[in-house]
């Protein structure tokens, strides 16, 4: 039987998988909250943990053609978003190597202390 190892993130503002509550990302790793996913609003993250990449595919998204791979939670295998592998348009190159995580697929963990 293959044991599932996961990273536990430190901090007071952690996003988790909404299905199994595996730690996915820190609030500090958000680049933008102004993205659209398949199921509504999505966040662009610079780093996401406890995920596996699906097969690479080219998709026409709102901002043009991109090579992407779906990302799934390594614990429960829920698709939580995708990674941008390649952007065909120069203005979209900043997304390469970054992750889209759908807001509907994540939950807030820990205290979420209001920062000023």
Beta strands, then each sheet from edge to edge (+ up, - down):
strand 1: 14-17
strand 2: 23-26
strand 3: 30-37
strand 4: 40-45
strand 5: 51-61
strand 6: 64-73
strand 7: 79-87
strand 8: 99-102
strand 9: 106-109
sheet 1: 2+ 1- 9+
sheet 2: 3+ 4- 8+ 7- 6+ 5-
end
